[in-house]
Amino acid sequence: MIPVSLPGPIRTDPRHFTWLALAMCVLGTAHVGGKIYSWSSGWPMEAGIRQDQPVRFAVGTTRFELPLNLIATASQKRQALGSEAAFETLRLNLHWSSSATKNSDTGWDTPATIQVDLESNPGRESLRARLDPFYRRLARGGEMKGPSGLKVLKLSARGAPATDLIVYDPTVQNGFIARCRKDSTSGKAGCHRAIVFASGLELRYSFDQSLLPDWRRLDGDIVASIEGYRMQ
């Protein structure tokens, strides 16, 4: 019988294989992530489609025509490019400033970007309808004066910073109302406003709390802008 001898050990640190495997995983993940990003964000431009071209679609039963670049997400842009596109909820980004210089492609010239959501939601109770029976009872500090004729209800706990507010116009029964909250992580304070725009269609928009002194112009411009894109 011929004796069989096992090969001698190779002089290699096993940890080298671990690091090599980890490096291959990282590179593979980065490659896949890059492909997904290019597919999701670059597809319309790669197909030779102008970002400012008008698209037609419906949100619920209300029809709109507006520039493609106002639609906030790539997936909804792709959907809007199809024929007879219909949404239950659509997110837009409008640009606005207090000078309100109209621009046919992008809404209003910066500095502020206003996030707008259009949602088909028949029967939802409005924020204003909850003012007296709900929010006034929660307010800890009573009613206070706010900017530009607004009234403020503080919903934060007594003695706590004013991080949760209801602001509203007291002169009009169903007038302007918004809820403003300060994010504890970022420190930014944002406000959210909801309007019954059409039968079964709600318009919601979000904006920085620093814009409250210009609430009349802001509210009028946002509503007028969306109205201008509605098809009769």
C-alpha positions as CSV (number, residue, x, y, z in Angstrom):
1,M,0.0,0.0,0.0
2,I,1.3,3.4,-0.9
3,P,1.2,5.8,2.0
4,V,-0.9,8.9,1.5
5,S,0.2,12.1,3.1
6,L,-2.0,15.1,3.6
7,P,-0.9,18.4,2.1
8,G,0.8,20.8,4.4
9,P,-1.1,23.9,5.6
10,I,-0.9,27.0,3.5
11,R,0.5,30.0,5.2
12,T,-2.5,32.3,4.7
13,D,-4.4,34.2,7.4
14,P,-8.1,33.0,7.3
15,R,-9.3,36.5,8.0
16,H,-8.2,37.5,4.5
17,F,-11.0,35.4,3.0
18,T,-13.5,37.1,5.4
19,W,-12.5,40.6,4.3
20,L,-12.5,39.5,0.6
21,A,-16.1,38.2,1.0
22,L,-17.2,41.4,2.7
23,A,-15.7,43.5,0.0
24,M,-17.5,41.6,-2.7
25,C,-20.8,42.0,-0.9
26,V,-20.3,45.8,-0.6
27,L,-19.4,46.1,-4.2
28,G,-22.4,44.0,-5.3
29,T,-24.8,46.1,-3.1
30,A,-23.4,49.3,-4.5
31,H,-23.8,48.1,-8.1
32,V,-27.4,47.0,-7.6
33,G,-28.3,50.3,-5.7
34,G,-26.9,52.3,-8.6
35,K,-29.0,50.4,-11.1
36,I,-32.1,50.9,-9.1
37,Y,-31.5,54.6,-8.7
38,S,-30.9,55.0,-12.4
39,W,-34.0,53.1,-13.3
40,S,-36.2,55.0,-10.9
41,S,-34.9,58.6,-11.3
42,G,-33.5,58.6,-14.8
43,W,-36.0,56.6,-16.8
44,P,-38.1,59.5,-18.2
45,M,-35.1,61.5,-19.4
46,E,-33.4,58.3,-20.9
47,A,-36.5,57.8,-22.9
48,G,-36.2,61.2,-24.4
49,I,-39.2,62.7,-22.6
50,R,-39.1,66.4,-21.6
51,Q,-39.6,66.9,-17.9
52,D,-41.7,70.0,-18.5
53,Q,-44.1,68.4,-21.0
54,P,-47.8,68.6,-20.0
55,V,-49.5,65.4,-18.8
56,R,-53.2,64.7,-18.3
57,F,-54.6,62.5,-15.5
58,A,-57.4,62.2,-13.0
59,V,-57.3,62.3,-9.2
60,G,-60.6,60.6,-8.2
61,T,-63.1,62.1,-10.6
62,T,-61.2,65.5,-11.1
63,R,-59.0,65.8,-14.1
64,F,-55.8,67.8,-14.4
65,E,-53.2,68.9,-16.9
66,L,-49.9,70.1,-15.6
67,P,-46.1,69.9,-16.3
68,L,-44.5,66.6,-15.6
69,N,-41.8,68.1,-13.5
70,L,-44.3,69.2,-10.8
71,I,-45.0,65.6,-9.9
72,A,-42.8,64.7,-6.9
73,T,-42.0,61.0,-7.4
74,A,-40.5,59.1,-10.4
75,S,-43.0,56.3,-10.1
76,Q,-46.0,58.7,-10.3
77,K,-44.3,60.5,-13.2
78,R,-44.1,57.2,-15.1
79,Q,-47.8,56.5,-14.3
80,A,-48.9,60.0,-15.5
81,L,-47.2,59.4,-18.8
82,G,-49.6,56.5,-19.5
83,S,-52.9,57.0,-21.2
84,E,-55.9,57.5,-18.9
85,A,-53.7,57.7,-15.8
86,A,-55.7,57.9,-12.6
87,F,-54.5,58.4,-9.0
88,E,-56.1,58.1,-5.6
89,T,-53.3,60.3,-4.2
90,L,-50.9,62.5,-6.1
91,R,-47.9,64.4,-4.6
92,L,-46.7,67.6,-6.2
93,N,-43.8,70.0,-5.5
94,L,-44.7,73.7,-6.2
95,H,-42.2,76.6,-5.9
96,W,-43.4,79.7,-4.2
97,S,-42.2,83.1,-2.9
98,S,-44.0,86.0,-1.4
99,S,-43.4,88.0,-4.7
100,A,-45.5,85.2,-6.4
101,T,-44.0,85.7,-9.9
102,K,-45.8,83.1,-12.0
103,N,-43.7,80.8,-14.0
104,S,-45.4,78.6,-16.6
105,D,-43.2,75.5,-16.0
106,T,-42.6,75.3,-12.3
107,G,-45.3,77.2,-10.4
108,W,-43.7,80.1,-8.5
109,D,-40.1,81.1,-8.3
110,T,-38.3,79.9,-5.2
111,P,-37.3,80.3,-2.3
112,A,-39.9,78.0,-0.8
113,T,-40.9,74.5,-2.1
114,I,-44.4,73.7,-1.1
115,Q,-45.4,70.0,-0.9
116,V,-48.9,69.5,-2.2
117,D,-51.0,66.3,-1.9
118,L,-54.2,65.8,-3.9
119,E,-56.3,62.9,-2.5
120,S,-59.6,61.5,-3.4
121,N,-61.2,61.1,0.0
122,P,-64.9,61.7,0.1
123,G,-66.4,62.3,3.5
124,R,-63.3,63.2,5.5
125,E,-64.0,65.6,8.3
126,S,-62.2,68.9,7.9
127,L,-59.7,70.3,10.5
128,R,-62.0,73.3,10.9
129,A,-64.9,71.1,11.9
130,R,-62.8,69.8,14.8
131,L,-61.8,73.2,16.0
132,D,-64.5,73.9,18.6
133,P,-65.5,70.4,19.8
134,F,-62.0,69.0,19.9
135,Y,-59.0,71.3,19.7
136,R,-60.3,74.1,21.9
137,R,-60.7,71.5,24.7
138,L,-57.2,70.2,24.2
139,A,-55.6,73.7,24.2
140,R,-53.7,74.2,27.5
141,G,-52.9,77.9,27.2
142,G,-56.2,79.3,25.8
143,E,-56.3,81.4,22.7
144,M,-53.3,83.6,21.8
145,K,-52.6,86.1,19.1
146,G,-50.7,84.9,16.1
147,P,-49.1,86.5,13.0
148,S,-51.1,88.6,10.5
149,G,-54.5,88.3,12.3
150,L,-54.3,84.6,13.1
151,K,-55.3,83.1,16.4
152,V,-53.3,80.3,18.0
153,L,-54.3,77.3,20.2
154,K,-51.4,75.7,22.0
155,L,-51.8,71.9,22.2
156,S,-48.5,71.2,23.9
157,A,-48.6,70.3,27.6
158,R,-48.8,73.2,30.1
159,G,-45.3,74.6,30.7
160,A,-43.8,72.8,27.7
161,P,-42.4,74.6,24.6
162,A,-45.0,75.5,21.9
163,T,-44.2,72.6,19.6
164,D,-47.8,71.7,18.6
165,L,-50.1,74.5,17.5
166,I,-53.4,75.1,15.8
167,V,-53.5,78.4,13.9
168,Y,-56.6,79.8,12.3
169,D,-58.4,82.8,10.9
170,P,-61.1,83.9,13.4
171,T,-62.8,86.3,10.9
172,V,-64.1,83.7,8.5
173,Q,-66.3,80.7,9.6
174,N,-64.7,78.2,7.3
175,G,-61.5,80.1,6.7
176,F,-57.8,79.3,6.9
177,I,-56.7,76.7,9.5
178,A,-53.4,74.7,9.9
179,R,-51.6,72.6,12.4
180,C,-48.0,73.4,13.1
181,R,-45.5,71.0,14.7
182,K,-41.8,71.3,15.6
183,D,-39.7,68.2,14.9
184,S,-37.7,67.3,18.0
185,T,-34.8,65.8,15.9
186,S,-34.3,68.5,13.2
187,G,-35.7,71.4,15.1
188,K,-37.7,72.5,12.1
189,A,-41.3,73.7,12.5
190,G,-43.7,72.8,9.7
191,C,-47.4,73.5,9.1
192,H,-50.0,71.4,7.4
193,R,-53.2,72.7,5.8
194,A,-56.1,70.7,4.3
195,I,-58.8,72.1,2.0
196,V,-61.8,70.6,0.4
197,F,-60.8,71.5,-3.2
198,A,-63.7,69.8,-5.1
199,S,-66.3,67.2,-4.5
200,G,-64.6,64.2,-3.0
201,L,-61.1,65.8,-3.5
202,E,-58.9,67.1,-0.7
203,L,-55.9,69.4,-1.2
204,R,-53.3,69.3,1.5
205,Y,-50.1,71.3,1.5
206,S,-47.1,71.6,3.9
207,F,-44.9,74.6,4.4
208,D,-42.3,76.0,6.9
209,Q,-43.8,77.8,9.9
210,S,-41.8,80.9,9.1
211,L,-44.2,81.5,6.2
212,L,-47.2,82.0,8.4
213,P,-47.0,85.9,8.3
214,D,-47.7,85.6,4.6
215,W,-50.5,83.0,5.0
216,R,-53.1,84.9,3.0
217,R,-51.0,85.1,-0.2
218,L,-49.6,81.6,0.3
219,D,-53.1,80.1,0.6
220,G,-54.5,82.0,-2.3
221,D,-51.6,81.3,-4.6
222,I,-51.6,77.5,-3.9
223,V,-55.3,77.1,-4.5
224,A,-55.2,79.3,-7.6
225,S,-52.2,77.4,-9.0
226,I,-54.0,74.0,-8.6
227,E,-57.2,75.5,-9.9
228,G,-55.3,76.6,-13.0
229,Y,-54.3,73.1,-13.7
230,R,-57.8,71.6,-13.4
231,M,-59.5,70.7,-16.6
232,Q,-63.0,71.9,-17.0
